[in-house]
């Protein structure tokens, strides 16, 4: 099956615009789900290792990072494919189209992606309506995280209110909230990782979240001392955890020719090139947090061994996204199933 997917990827997917391929795949998943075809691949309870994290039970430690399902349209089929949790978004208080196209690029030699999507999404109200309908269906659902970011049109000085709006709409319908202050594709957003800016945002989201867990997602490009400061803030505020890491603006050590990379332009790099820094950040967080709150590790994950390594290093849960593109539809199922042993 993996060989068939590799052939399909090489012959078809690499010939078309990555964002167009993404929409095509999403459409296929929706169609297959409506026909009941994705149910065939569901993992049975005995095939998964249950993980208790921040008051929730995850059917396996491996889930899907934010970015793939921005509007919460693919939750059921993605769960059928083996992800223990689906983090939808990033969603913003105000609907927005994102940046100009092209804005998604493959670096196949590096098993990586560059994106400057710019939080393209239908807005918090639309996602809230979709999640409410899904909850009302009484269908069996995975753990649903909602990743919230700042609307591009909202000035940095009004960021607290913007995050607060999204949290108030989505907390009642999410299993947990993730506060994204680390995407490189919204101007000024990463400045919100500064403790003085971050603290009031997290306090506002916590206030709206009530009993729902709140986590913060950080960038790999932060200095170690800033990572320590955010980890200590997360613990002191009573957050459920830290998600590490988002995409990087670094272009170091790539196999793809530098001229080709330059042509792709700005954006966040994800996939295997982020792996080493993601592991460094995980090790640092584990030393600071020491089990007091959860760590969700993400960045450069491809194999069951990768996930097992991160769990051994102190991660509570692990997420992937770019590996899904390169490994194919049965990637998460294989990992969560193999982790039982």
N, C-alpha and C positions, 0 to 999 in steps of 0.2 A: 504493500500500500504506500509506503514511504517513497519507494522508487517510482511508482506511478505518479505521485504528487510532484516529485522532483522533475520528472519529464514534462508534466503539465506546466509547471512553473517556468521551466526553461523555454519551452516551445510557444507558450501562449502569454503567460502573465508578464514576462519581461519585454514583450513586444508592445505593450499598451501602457498608457499613463497610469501610474500607481493608484491615484485617487479614483479613476474610472474603474479599475479592477476592484478596488475596495467596495464601491457601490454595487458592482456586479455580484460579488461574493455575498454581500449583505442581502441582496435581493434573492439569491439562491437559498440562503439560510432561511429567510422568511417563508419562501415557497415550500421548502422541504418541511419546515415546522408545521405549516398549515395542513400538509398532507399526512402528518404524523411520522414522517420518515426519520427525523432526528431522534425520536424516542428509542429507536433500535439501539442506539449507541450509549444509552444511559448506563451509568455505573450502578450496580446493586449495592445495598448497604454493606455487605460483607467485603466488597471490593475497595472500600475507602477507609482511610484512617481518620476518625473524628478528631477535630482539633477544637478545644475550648479556648476562645479568645474574647476578651472584653465582654463577657456575658452572652456570647453567641456560640452556637455549635456549627462549625464548618465541616462539610462533607469532604474532607481532604485539605491539606495545607496550601494547595496551589490554585490560584485564581487569576482572573484577567484584569490587568491594569487599566486605568482610565485611558481613553483615547480611541478605542476601537468602536465602542457603542456610545456615541456622544449623547444621543437622545433617548436612550432606553428602549430601543425598538427590537433588540435582539436577545433579550435576557433569557427567554425560555430556550431557544435553540442553542445558545452558547452554553447554558447549563447542561443541556443534553449532551454536548460534546465533551463534558468532563470537568469544566471549571467549577471549583467549589464555591467561588463567589465572583460576582461581576461588579466591577466598579464602573458605573456609567458616568458620562461627562467627559471632559469638564463642561459644566453648565454654568451660565451666567444669569444674573437677575434680568438682564435685558437681552432679548434675542439678537443675534448678530451673525453676519455672513462669513466672518473670518477674513483672512488676508487674500490678496489676489492670487489667482492660479497662474502657473503651476506652483504648488506649495508642498508637495510630497515627493520624495526622491528615494530610489533604492541605491544602495552601495553593495551590490551583490558580492563582490570580492571580500567585503568586510562583514557580511551578514548583518547589515545595518540599514537604518533609515535616517534621512534628514527630513524633518517636517517644520513648517512654519504655518500651520493651519490657522492659528490665531483664535482658538476657542470658537470655531464655527458651531453654532447650536441654535435650537429653537426657543431657548429661554426657559427659565425656572418654572413658569406657570404651565407651559406646554408639557414639560417633563412631569410635573406634579399631577396633571390630569391623566397622563398615560400610566403613571405608577398607581394612581388611585383605581383606575379601571383594571389594572393587572391584579392588584390586591383583592378587588371585589370579585374576581373570577374564581376565587377559592382554589386555584391551581397550586400544585406543589412548586415552590419557588426556591431558588438558591439564595444565599445571603446577598443582599443588594446594597452596595455602597454607592453613595452619590458624591462625586468630586465637584466642588464648587470653586469658581474663580471670579475675578473681578471683570465686570463689563468694560470693554475698551473705551466707551464714551464717558465712563465715570471717572472724574478726576481722582488722582491718588489720595488727595485729602478727604475724599468722600468714600474711601474704600470700605470703611467699617460698616456704613449703612448699606452698601451694595451687598457685601457678604451676609449681613444680617437679613436682608430681604430674601435671598436664596435659601438661607437656613430655615427661616420661618415657614416657607412654602414646602420645603422638601424634608425636613426632619421628621414630620409625622409619618412619612411614607417610606423613608429609608431605614435600613438596618444600622447603618453608620454613615457619618459624614466625613469627608476628607477635604481639608482646606488647602487649596493649591495656591501657593505664593511663589512657585518655583519654575513656571514655564518661561522660556526665554522669548516667547512670541507675542506677548502683550507688553507694550512699552511701559517701563517703570515697574512692572509687577514684581520682579525679583528684589527690588528695594524694600518690599514689604517683609522680607525675611529679617530685616533689622529688628532687634528685640523691641525697641520703642514703638515701631510701627506694628509689629506682629502681635504684641500682647493685647491691645484693645480689640483687634480683629477676632482673636481666639476667644476672648472673654465674651464678645457679642454673640459669636456662634454658639458657644457653650450655653449661654443664657437662652437662646432660641431652641437649642437641641433638647433641653430637658434631660430625660434619662437616656437619650440616644448617644452612643459613643461618638466622640469627635477625635480625629487624627489630623496631623499636619504633614504635608508632603514637601520635602526639601530638595534642593538642587545638589548635584555632585560637585559643583564648582565652588561651593562655599569653603572658606578656610576652616581648618580643623577647630580652631577656637570658637568660630561662629556656630559650627555644628554642636559643639558642647553646650554653648549658651542656649541654643534652641531646645536641645534635649532637656536641660535643666528647667527651662521655662515650661516645657510640656509636662514634666513631672509635677512642678509646683502648682500648675493650674488644674491638674487632675485630668489631663487629656487621656484618651484610651491608648494612644500610641503615636509613633512617628513612621511615616512611609519614606523610604530612602532607596533609590533616588529617582528624580525626574531625569529628563534628557540633559545633555551637556552641550555647551557652546564650543568646547575644545574640538580640534581637528587633528590632534597628535596621533602618530602611529598608524595612520590609515594605509591600506594597501591600494585603494583606489587612487589613481593619479591625481596629484594636487590640482592640476589644471581643470580636471573634470569636477572635482569637489568645489573649486572656486566658482565654476559656472552654476552650480546648484544654489549658491548664495547662502544667506543667513538661515538659521533655524536650529532646532534642537536635534542632536545626534543621539540615536538609541541603538540598542543591539550589542553585539559582542565587544565593540570598542569601549563600552561603559563598564564592562565587567570588573576590571581591576579596581577602579575607583569606588564602585558600588560595594565591593567587598571590604575595602578600607573603611568606608563610612559605616558599614555594618559593624565591623570590629570596634570602631570608636564608640558608636552608640551603645553597643552591648556593655562596654566598660563603664559608661556613664549611667545608663539606665538600670543595668544589673537586675533585670527581671521585674522592675517596679511597674512598667507599662509595656505595651506590646511594641514590637518592631516588625514592620512589613518590609521585606527586602525585595527590590526590583531593580533590574538593569543588567543586561547581558546574560539572562538565564536561557538555556537551551535544552538541557538534559535533566534526567532524574537525578544524576549525580550532582549537578549544579544546585538543585533544590535541596537535596540532602545535606550538602556542604553548608548551605546557609542556615538550615535548621540547626545543624550542629554548632554553628557559630553564634547562635542566639536569636535568630529570627523566629518569630511566632508563626508567621505566614510568609509566603513568597508569591510574587506576581510576575507575569510576563505579558508581552505584547508583540514585540518584533519577532521573537522566535515563532510565534503563531504564523506569521507570514512565510517564514522560511521552512518551517517543519510540517505545516499542513493541518488539516482539520481534526486529526486524532491525537494531536500533541498533548493536550491537557489530560485526556483520558488515560493515555499511556503513563504519564508522570504520576498522577494520583493513584492509579492502580498499582504501579510498581513500588510506590512509597509504603504500601501496606507491609511489604516484606523488608 
